[in-house]
Every structure is written in structure tokens, then in C-alpha cells.
Amino acid sequence: MTSLDLDARWQLHPQVSLRPEPFGALLYHFGTRKLSFLKNKTIVEIVTSLPAHPDVRSALAAAGIDADTAPAYAKALGTLADSHMIVPTTAAADERVDPR
């Protein structure tokens, strides 16, 4: 079961680093030590653009994803949400460490 809300704004978890690669990108979560592979550049574009859009649906549309292929991308984003690679924007802000 996915925890992805298509009507919410999402972003990379503050403890996740994205490293572009020729095949797409690597995501590494420093908190959980999980590594994920993004295997195409379109999903990388979507993931990196998430904070700039009011919701996932808008990010998909901006990347040119049509209704026929949107479920596959939503499933991929859901997997990233379930593994805490991406988080709702408000949750990400709440999890930031206070530097004091």
C-alpha cells in the first residue's frame, strides 16, 4: 500500500541525497541507509521538480506525463514515499534538525 497523496506537495526527504547518473540517478537516505535507483531521466525530473508544484499531479503534467502513463509514475513515486525517500513538504519541514 502506498502512502503517496497525489494531491499533496512532496519533496526529497531532508536526509536524502540525489546523485545524477547516466541511467537516471541514485538516491541515498542518510537516516535509513537505503539506496534507490531512478532508472530513467523522466522520473528524476519529476522527483526534483516536486517542491515546485502544488501537488504530484501538477508535477506529472509539467513533465509531460499523460493519463495513460501517469499510473506507472505514481506507482514509482509511491514506492519512494513508502521508503521515505520523498515526503510531504510539511512533514519534511517538521523533521529538519534544529542546528542549535
C-alpha positions as CSV (number, residue, x, y, z in Angstrom):
1,M,0.0,0.0,0.0
2,T,1.4,3.4,-1.0
3,S,1.3,6.4,1.2
4,L,1.5,8.8,-1.7
5,D,-1.1,11.5,-1.8
6,L,-1.3,12.8,-5.4
7,D,-3.0,16.0,-4.2
8,A,-0.2,17.0,-1.8
9,R,3.1,18.7,-2.3
10,W,6.2,16.4,-1.9
11,Q,9.9,16.8,-1.9
12,L,13.0,14.8,-1.2
13,H,13.4,13.9,2.4
14,P,15.9,16.3,4.0
15,Q,18.3,13.4,4.7
16,V,18.2,12.2,1.0
17,S,20.8,13.0,-1.5
18,L,20.2,12.6,-5.2
19,R,23.2,12.0,-7.5
20,P,22.6,12.2,-11.2
21,E,23.9,9.2,-13.3
22,P,23.8,8.4,-17.0
23,F,20.9,6.0,-16.4
24,G,18.9,8.4,-14.2
25,A,20.0,8.9,-10.6
26,L,20.9,7.4,-7.3
27,L,19.1,8.3,-4.1
28,Y,20.7,7.7,-0.8
29,H,18.9,8.2,2.5
30,F,21.4,9.0,5.2
31,G,18.9,8.2,8.0
32,T,17.9,4.8,6.9
33,R,21.0,4.0,4.7
34,K,18.7,2.9,1.9
35,L,19.8,3.3,-1.7
36,S,17.4,3.7,-4.5
37,F,17.9,3.8,-8.3
38,L,15.9,6.0,-10.5
39,K,16.2,4.3,-13.8
40,N,15.1,7.0,-16.2
41,K,15.6,10.7,-16.5
42,T,11.9,11.5,-16.6
43,I,11.4,10.2,-13.0
44,V,14.4,12.1,-12.0
45,E,12.9,15.3,-13.5
46,I,9.7,14.6,-11.7
47,V,11.3,14.0,-8.3
48,T,13.5,17.0,-8.5
49,S,10.6,19.2,-9.6
50,L,8.1,18.1,-6.9
51,P,8.7,21.0,-4.5
52,A,8.0,23.5,-7.3
53,H,4.5,22.1,-7.8
54,P,1.4,22.3,-5.6
55,D,0.9,18.6,-6.0
56,V,2.1,15.4,-7.6
57,R,-0.5,15.6,-10.4
58,S,0.9,19.0,-11.4
59,A,4.5,17.7,-11.4
60,L,3.5,14.8,-13.6
61,A,1.6,17.1,-16.0
62,A,4.6,19.5,-16.2
63,A,6.9,16.6,-17.1
64,G,4.5,15.8,-20.0
65,I,3.2,12.6,-18.4
66,D,-0.2,11.7,-19.9
67,A,-3.1,9.9,-18.3
68,D,-2.1,6.6,-19.8
69,T,1.4,6.6,-18.2
70,A,0.7,8.5,-15.0
71,P,-0.2,5.4,-13.0
72,A,3.2,3.9,-13.6
73,Y,4.9,7.1,-12.5
74,A,2.6,7.4,-9.5
75,K,3.5,3.8,-8.5
76,A,7.2,4.6,-8.7
77,L,6.7,7.8,-6.6
78,G,4.6,5.7,-4.2
79,T,7.5,3.4,-3.7
80,L,9.7,6.3,-3.0
81,A,7.2,7.6,-0.5
82,D,6.9,4.3,1.2
83,S,10.7,4.2,1.7
84,H,10.7,7.8,2.9
85,M,12.9,9.0,0.0
86,I,10.2,11.6,-0.7
87,V,7.9,13.1,2.0
88,P,5.1,15.6,2.0
89,T,6.6,19.1,2.2
90,T,5.1,19.8,5.6
91,A,6.4,16.6,7.1
92,A,9.9,17.3,5.7
93,A,9.9,20.7,7.3
94,D,8.9,19.1,10.7
95,E,11.8,16.6,10.5
96,R,14.6,19.0,10.0
97,V,17.1,19.1,12.7
98,D,17.4,22.3,14.7
99,P,21.0,23.5,14.3
100,R,21.2,25.0,17.8
